[in-house]
Amino acid sequence: MEFTSRQLRAFHLVAEHRSFARAAQALFITPSGLSVLIREFENQLGYRLFDRTTRQVQLTRHGADLLDATRRHLVELDEAMARVGRSARGRQQAVSLGTTPLVAANILPQAMREYRRLRPELRVRLFDADQDTVLRQVQAGQLDLGVGLFKSVPGVQRVPFFRFSLVLIRARRHGAATGPDVPWSALEGETLIVLSPSSSHQQLIDQQLAKSRVRFETGGVANLLDTQVALVEADEGVAIIPSFGLPLCKNREVVMSRLVDPVVSMEFHQITQRGRSLPEGADEFVGFLKTYIASWVTRVGVV
């Protein structure tokens, strides 16, 4: 025999209140709707549960027996539902975020610490890896979200997250004109330290260099931004880096200037598995992180 927990709960409420009207209020349905629910339950059982008159509702003998037999099961069901709900809410207090090691090391830890002061109950789990690995983890549902330079791929929802600018860095002793902003034309005749062509950063930079038509020489080719900055400090050439790489320039003898005419943005995206709902608190954390990064790029001096 099949019956629903709603039918069983309706039966218990009518027995408790001895009134269809009051039981209907507790279930947020109409008295007529409750009557239909009980009648269907009685038809399934094959016997009457209540004797009804215009003035009172009483349990039949079979109804009283069923009430005693199912009371414990209904309590256990309520307790189980509460346990599952608490467990689900507990799991929702953790958000897993993947991004590249550079961003993970230089931006996220301080942001996470500040956010923990606001929402100590939400735990952010940080996963640092190359972009392809982060993408695969998000696709597989092993990460809630990723932040970085991601292309559009099937099965992944991609939304704009933050725009970083491109920055020219030179050795302090390099001798070229300096200032907070320099045009792309200032690269004319320079030796440029670049990243590997497989770098998504470098691909965007190469596109703009082609558009600017400036003539330059290619110096060293580095695989890591750290190496690129070190070569610039040694005055092996100049380099173009995204503004989120500026922490690597700290305590180094380099000068930083934003590239303008035109200003070229490097857009970070937030990615999630398509169709997957984010844990509770994730959207709030993402909003906080955007605000934090906007403040961070202002503090480091190049926006």
Protein Blocks (a to p, Z undefined) as FASTA:
>chain_A
ZZdfklmmmmmmmmmnopaklmmmmnopafklmmmmmmmmmmmnopafbdcdfkbccddf
klmmmmmmmmmmmmmmmmmmmmmmmmmmmmmmpccddddfklmmmmmmmmmmmmmmmmmm
bccddddddfklmmmmmmnopafbdcdjddddehiacddfbdcdddddddfklopacdfb
dcfklmgopacddddfklmklmmmmmmmmmnopacddddddfbfklmmmmmmnonaccdd
dfklmmmmgopacdddddehiaddddddddddehiacdehklmmmmmmmmmmmmmmmmno
pZZ
